[in-house]
Amino acid sequence: MKLTKLWLVAGICSAVLSLQSANTWASRMVNAISGSVTAVPTAGQIEVDHVVYRVKVNSAADKSLRSFHTGDVVDLIMDNTGGSQTATVVSIVAHPRS
């Protein structure tokens, strides 16, 4: 009898823990900005539509920063999870050229 209750409690706990992360990711808001690069990207920042955005250090955006040039149309994915007042760019996605 006790073993059955233990398995039931273990099953319920594993179900609760497995569902928790799905709810967290589903409710996370993604901040995205689209526009064209208006200045040559420098270390730690990119200018899109005449607004300068800071790039998060060691992120995917930081590693791909040098591959973008003036006139490229891009999407910036922003993150504001560090508790800071300003969001930083964590990913840059280029639109296909036509």
Order of alpha helices (4+ residues) and beta strands (2+ residues): alpha-beta-beta-beta-alpha-beta-beta
